Amino acid sequence: MKKLTDNTKLGLLILLCNSVVLVLFIISMLFLMKFDKTNTAVIQERNHYNGLYESYAMAQHPLKQDSAEVAYYQYKLDTLQQKTAATKDERKALAESIEVTKQTLADKKKLQQDNLAKLAELENEFAPAQQTWDQLNADNNAAKKSFWVLAGITIFAFLLKTFVFAVWGARNNKNLRAIAPWMKDGMKPWMSYVAWFVPIYNLIKPLSFFKEVWEETDYALENVGALERDENKVDNSGLVMSIWWGFLLVSVWLMNFVLFSTFFREGAFFTKANHGTMVVVAIVIMVICMALETLLIMKYNRKNELLLKNEDKF
């Protein structure tokens, strides 16, 4: 009865998923840079726009008072002009009141015209600024929406790849438990899913799970002579796995930092560093991580093939 399963196709599927994730990741970084460009433009324009808006708003405040005062003195003048004086002194006082009211009305109208002219001047300056501000925000919102759509697709692809990796690890663990009695004291297959998807636990457990499967596979193959046991042989697979895991954690942390800095801080992301450089660094780290993962998966696939070829020896 066959005890082992061929998991090499799952390993190749992980590599395919990695290629898709890497392409999506690079494209999403380019879209993030596009958003950062529009976001920077909005932030740079904000102080200028707010200053003009405040000046324009303040220029509108006196207009209500101007209209009220002009209406008041016009009404007062009309009222005075309709009055009749019985005596010479009354006529003189009335004439003086009319003259003063006329002068005050003229002053108020001049002030009103000055304020209207000032408002018109500010409006001529504010109107194009308002148009520019609206366009910048529209471009920014469109760039943000495009980025989040692509980021969502990328995250989904990454989670799908992670799930396939967990299935691959669980099946490789099952193979070992079928041929190695000592594995009953090791990690169970379902721990592969727990290791990858339980927060905090997934910071270190996937690496230890992968290392255990790798080392126990080597031990099982050496026991049946499928691999030559050489005490002097330098095996750097553990170091490669640790470097791979370190780059993976750094890439995840860097992505969180990028997103936090972009959307939850005032200003464009990485205000103290060159944006293009940071994106290149993120892409390089992801490429190195994927390259190391590809190397490890290909190497373990060969171990899986050796297990299948020597199944009857277990």
C-alpha positions in Angstrom: 0.0 0.0 0.0 1.4 3.4 -1.0 2.2 5.4 2.1 3.7 8.6 0.5 2.2 11.3 -1.7 3.9 13.3 -4.5 3.9 16.9 -3.3 6.2 18.3 -6.0 3.3 19.7 -8.0 2.2 21.7 -4.9 5.7 23.0 -4.6 5.6 24.1 -8.3 2.2 25.7 -7.7 3.8 27.7 -4.9 6.5 28.9 -7.3 3.8 29.9 -9.8 1.9 31.8 -7.1 5.2 33.5 -6.1 5.7 34.7 -9.6 2.1 36.2 -9.7 2.6 37.8 -6.3 5.9 39.3 -7.3 4.5 40.8 -10.5 1.4 42.1 -8.6 3.7 43.5 -5.9 5.9 45.4 -8.3 2.8 46.8 -10.1 1.2 47.8 -6.8 4.4 49.6 -5.8 4.3 51.6 -9.1 0.7 52.5 -8.3 1.7 53.4 -4.8 4.3 55.8 -6.2 1.6 57.3 -8.5 -0.6 57.9 -5.4 2.4 59.3 -3.5 3.0 61.8 -6.3 -0.6 63.0 -6.2 -0.7 62.9 -2.4 2.5 65.1 -2.3 0.9 67.6 -4.7 -2.2 67.8 -2.5 -0.1 68.4 0.6 2.1 71.0 -1.0 -1.0 72.9 -2.3 -2.9 72.6 1.0 -1.4 75.6 2.8 -1.7 77.8 -0.3 -5.3 76.8 -0.8 -6.2 77.2 2.9 -4.6 80.6 3.0 -6.6 81.8 -0.1 -9.8 80.2 1.2 -9.4 81.9 4.6 -8.8 85.3 3.0 -11.7 84.8 0.6 -14.0 83.8 3.5 -13.0 86.7 5.6 -13.5 89.1 2.7 -17.2 88.0 2.6 -17.9 88.8 6.2 -18.1 92.6 6.0 -20.5 92.5 3.0 -23.5 91.7 5.2 -22.7 94.6 7.5 -22.0 96.8 4.5 -25.4 96.0 3.0 -27.2 96.5 6.3 -25.5 99.9 6.9 -26.2 101.1 3.4 -29.8 100.1 3.7 -30.1 101.8 7.1 -28.6 105.1 6.0 -30.6 105.0 2.7 -33.8 104.5 4.7 -32.7 107.3 7.1 -32.0 109.6 4.2 -35.4 108.8 2.6 -37.1 109.4 5.9 -35.4 112.7 6.5 -36.1 113.9 3.0 -39.8 113.3 3.5 -39.9 115.4 6.6 -41.1 119.0 6.6 -39.8 121.7 9.0 -42.1 124.3 10.5 -39.5 126.8 11.5 -36.2 128.2 10.1 -34.2 126.5 12.8 -35.9 123.2 12.2 -35.3 123.5 8.4 -31.6 124.2 9.1 -31.2 121.3 11.5 -33.1 119.0 9.0 -30.8 120.1 6.1 -27.7 119.5 8.2 -29.0 116.0 9.2 -29.7 115.3 5.5 -26.3 116.4 4.5 -24.6 114.3 7.2 -26.7 111.3 6.3 -25.8 111.8 2.6 -22.1 111.9 3.4 -22.4 108.9 5.7 -24.3 107.0 3.0 -21.8 107.9 0.4 -18.9 106.7 2.7 -20.8 103.5 3.4 -21.4 102.9 -0.3 -17.7 103.6 -1.1 -16.7 101.1 1.7 -19.1 98.6 0.2 -17.7 99.1 -3.3 -14.1 98.7 -1.9 -15.0 95.5 -0.1 -16.8 94.2 -3.2 -13.7 95.1 -5.3 -11.4 93.3 -2.8 -13.7 90.3 -2.8 -13.8 90.2 -6.6 -10.0 90.4 -6.7 -9.7 87.6 -4.2 -12.3 85.6 -6.1 -10.3 85.9 -9.3 -7.3 84.5 -7.4 -9.3 81.9 -5.5 -11.3 80.5 -8.4 -8.4 78.9 -10.2 -6.9 77.8 -6.9 -10.3 76.1 -6.1 -10.2 74.4 -9.5 -6.7 73.2 -9.1 -7.5 72.0 -5.6 -10.5 70.0 -6.7 -8.5 68.5 -9.6 -5.7 67.5 -7.4 -8.0 65.8 -4.9 -9.9 64.1 -7.7 -6.6 62.7 -9.1 -5.5 61.8 -5.6 -8.7 59.9 -4.8 -8.5 58.1 -8.2 -4.9 57.1 -7.6 -5.7 55.9 -4.1 -8.7 53.8 -5.3 -6.6 52.2 -8.0 -3.8 51.4 -5.6 -6.2 49.8 -3.0 -7.8 47.7 -5.7 -4.5 46.4 -6.8 -3.2 46.0 -3.2 -6.3 44.0 -2.4 -5.6 41.6 -5.4 -2.0 41.4 -4.3 -2.9 40.6 -0.7 -5.4 38.0 -1.8 -2.7 36.4 -4.1 -0.2 36.4 -1.2 -2.7 34.8 1.2 -3.6 32.1 -1.5 0.1 31.4 -1.9 0.5 31.2 1.9 -2.4 28.7 2.1 -0.8 26.5 -0.7 2.5 26.7 1.2 0.7 25.5 4.4 -1.0 22.6 2.5 2.4 21.7 1.0 4.0 21.7 4.5 1.2 19.7 6.0 1.4 17.0 3.3 5.2 16.8 3.6 4.7 16.3 7.3 2.2 13.5 6.7 4.7 11.8 4.5 7.2 11.8 7.3 4.8 10.6 9.9 3.9 7.7 7.6 7.6 6.4 7.4 9.2 7.8 10.6 7.8 6.5 13.9 9.8 9.1 15.8 7.7 11.8 14.2 4.8 11.0 16.5 6.5 13.3 19.0 7.0 16.0 16.5 4.7 18.7 15.2 1.4 17.5 13.7 0.4 18.3 10.1 -2.3 20.7 11.2 0.4 22.8 12.8 1.4 24.0 9.4 -1.9 26.0 9.1 -1.7 27.2 12.7 1.9 28.3 12.1 1.1 30.4 9.1 -2.2 32.0 10.0 -2.3 32.6 13.8 -1.0 36.1 14.6 2.2 36.5 16.6 2.7 32.7 16.4 3.3 33.1 12.7 6.4 35.3 13.3 8.6 32.2 14.0 6.6 28.9 13.8 6.5 28.5 10.0 10.3 28.5 10.0 10.6 26.0 12.8 8.0 23.8 11.1 9.8 23.9 7.8 13.1 23.2 9.4 11.8 20.2 11.2 10.3 18.7 8.1 13.5 19.4 6.2 15.8 17.9 8.8 13.7 14.9 9.5 13.4 14.2 5.8 17.2 14.2 5.5 17.5 11.9 8.5 14.9 9.5 7.0 16.7 9.4 3.7 20.0 8.9 5.3 18.7 6.0 7.3 17.8 4.1 4.1 20.9 5.1 2.2 19.1 7.4 -0.2 21.3 10.2 1.0 25.0 9.8 1.9 25.6 10.5 5.6 28.8 12.6 5.8 29.7 14.0 9.2 32.1 16.5 7.6 29.6 17.8 5.1 28.7 21.5 5.6 24.9 21.8 5.3 23.9 25.5 5.0 20.2 24.8 4.4 19.4 25.9 7.9 21.2 29.2 7.3 19.4 29.7 3.9 16.1 29.1 5.6 16.8 31.6 8.3 17.9 34.2 5.8 14.8 33.5 3.7 12.6 33.9 6.8 14.4 37.1 7.8 13.8 38.6 4.4 10.2 37.6 4.5 9.6 39.2 7.9 11.4 42.4 6.7 9.3 42.6 3.5 6.1 42.2 5.5 7.2 44.8 8.1 8.3 47.2 5.3 5.0 46.9 3.5 3.1 47.7 6.8 5.5 50.7 7.3 4.9 51.9 3.8 1.1 51.7 4.1 1.1 53.3 7.6 3.4 56.1 6.5 1.3 56.7 3.3 -2.2 56.7 4.8 -1.9 57.4 8.5 0.7 60.2 8.6 0.5 63.8 7.5 2.5 64.1 4.3 3.7 61.6 1.7 5.3 58.4 2.9 9.0 58.3 3.8 9.3 62.1 4.2 13.0 61.7 5.2 14.0 59.3 2.4 13.9 59.2 -1.4 10.6 57.6 -2.4 11.9 55.8 -5.4 14.8 54.4 -3.4 12.5 53.0 -0.8 10.3 51.3 -3.5 13.4 49.8 -5.1 14.5 48.5 -1.7 11.1 46.9 -1.1 11.1 45.3 -4.5 14.7 44.0 -4.1 13.9 42.5 -0.7 10.9 40.8 -2.1 12.8 39.4 -5.1 15.6 38.0 -2.8 12.9 36.5 -0.6 11.2 34.9 -3.5 14.5 33.6 -5.0 15.5 32.0 -1.7 12.1 30.4 -1.3 12.3 29.1 -4.9 15.6 27.5 -4.1 14.3 25.9 -0.9 11.2 24.5 -2.5 13.1 23.1 -5.5 15.6 21.4 -3.1 12.8 19.9 -1.0 10.9 18.7 -4.1 14.0 16.7 -4.9 13.9 15.2 -1.4 10.2 14.4 -2.0 11.2 12.6 -5.2 13.8 10.6 -3.3 11.3 9.6 -0.7 9.0 8.3 -3.4 11.7 6.4 -5.1 12.8 4.7 -1.9 9.3 4.2 -0.4 9.7 0.4 -0.3 12.7 0.8 1.9 10.8 2.4 4.8 
